[in-house]
Amino acid sequence: MEQHPVVRMTLADHVLASPAEIGHVEVRRITLAPGVQPGAHWHNGPVFGVIESGSVHFQVGDGPERMLGPGDTFFEPGDETIGRFDATDEGVTFLGWFPMPMGEAPDLIMGPRN
């Protein structure tokens, strides 16, 4: 069996609610200690991410709750409540990509989006 030197696999393909002008993308490595439960929050722009290690309970709006582990991707739409991003007993480390207009910084706002 021949093995190809490069393999490409689409893990996610997210459609944005409206076209956005993107001037920069900030990439962050974020670690939540075991059991950290930030509570409901929302962002001022979309967030794309992948879990590096550990696991997290994840829920967007009133959608289904999912357990995410290493290699799982996630998408947090801008301006929509993230009901859960709760670290399990093992904690979680993830990479997050924050595309933003030039001159704006990514922000996390606590509480539900009204």
N, C-alpha and C positions, 0 to 999 in steps of 0.2 A: 504494500500500500504506500503510495507516494504522499509525502507530507509537504504541503505548500509552505513556502518561507514566510508568507504574510497572510494572515487571516483577519478579515474585517467582519464584525458582527454588530448590527444595530441593536443597542440595548433599550433605547427609548427614542421617541419622536414626538415632541410636544408642540402643539399649535398654540400660539399666544393669542390672547383675547383680542388684542389690537396690535397693529404694527407699531414698533417702538424704535425710536432713534437711539442707537447704542453707540456711545462714545468711548466706553472702556468696560472691561470685564475684570472684576476683582475676584481672585480665587483665594479661598481661606481653608485652612485645616482647623477644624473645630473639635474639641474634646469635651464631652459631658461626663462628669464623674458618675459612678454607679448610683442609680436611683434618682438622678436629677430629673425633675418634672417642671419644665419652664412654664407650663400653663398656656392658655390660649394666647395667640399672638398673630401678627401679620407683618408683611414686609412691604416696602415702598417700590418694589419691583420683583420680577420673577427670580426664583432661586432654583438652580439645578444642582443635584448632588449625587454622591456615591458613598456608600458606607465602606470605610476601610477596615475597621475592626469593631467588635462588640455588636450590640443590637439596640433597636429603638422601636417603640410603639409609635406609629405614624398615622395621622388622620387629617385630611383636608376638609374643612367645612363639616357638613353632615354626612360626608361620604363614609365608606367602610374603613374600619381600622385595619391596618396591616402591620405585620412584624417585619422589619427590615434587618438584614444581616450583611456580612461582608460581601461586597460585589453588587449588592442591590442598588438600583438608582431610584431617585425620587425627584419630584417636581412640586414646587410650592408656587402657585400663581401669585403674582403681585396683587395686593389689595384684597386678598381673600383670607379668612380666618384659618389658621392652622390649629386645629383642636388639640392635637397631641403631637409632640415630638419628645417622648419620654424615654430616657435611658433605662435599660433593664439593670439587673443587679451586676452585670459585667461592665456597665458603662458603654460609651460609643465614641468612636472617632470617625469623622467624615470629612470629605472635601466638598466645598460648596462654591459654585460659580454664580456671581452676582452681576449680570449685565445691567449697566446703568448709562443714562445720558451723561455727556461730558459735564464735569463740574458737580455732579451729584454723587453722594456716598450712600452705600447700602445702609438701611436702617431697619431695626426690629422694633415694633411697637407692641407693647403688652396689652392684652385684653382682646375681646372680639372686635372684628371689623364691622362698623355700623354703616 
